[in-house]
Amino acid sequence: MEPPATIVGYRPGRHQVSIANEDVLMSKEGFEGAAQKGVGSIKEAIGKATGDRKLQAEGVADKIAGSAKEAVGKAKDAIHKATK
């Protein structure tokens, strides 16, 4: 049985978690982008359910912005991993 994921350290701008003895780094942008995409999905769903087109559009915009932030974060992570 593998141990559960535990936080093993913190460096500004990066979050480091140990998962099954592997270190996984996620840049601040990647983390924020994923969170923003989640918020966007919720806004979009609530907008659809209530017929609020403005809220639905805000949700779509948040998802797009979150995807862009997440892509920047993934690029930073790839660069960090390549130079490690």
GINORQUI-V538481 format. One record per helix or strand. SS is the DSSP state (H for helix, E for strand). FROM is the first residue (numbers start at 1). TO is the last residue. Records with the same first field share a line. If there is no record, write none. Layout:
# GINORQUI-V538481
SS = FROM-TO ; FROM-TO
This chain:
# GINORQUI-V538481
E = 6-11 ; 14-19 ; 22-27
H = 28-50 ; 53-82
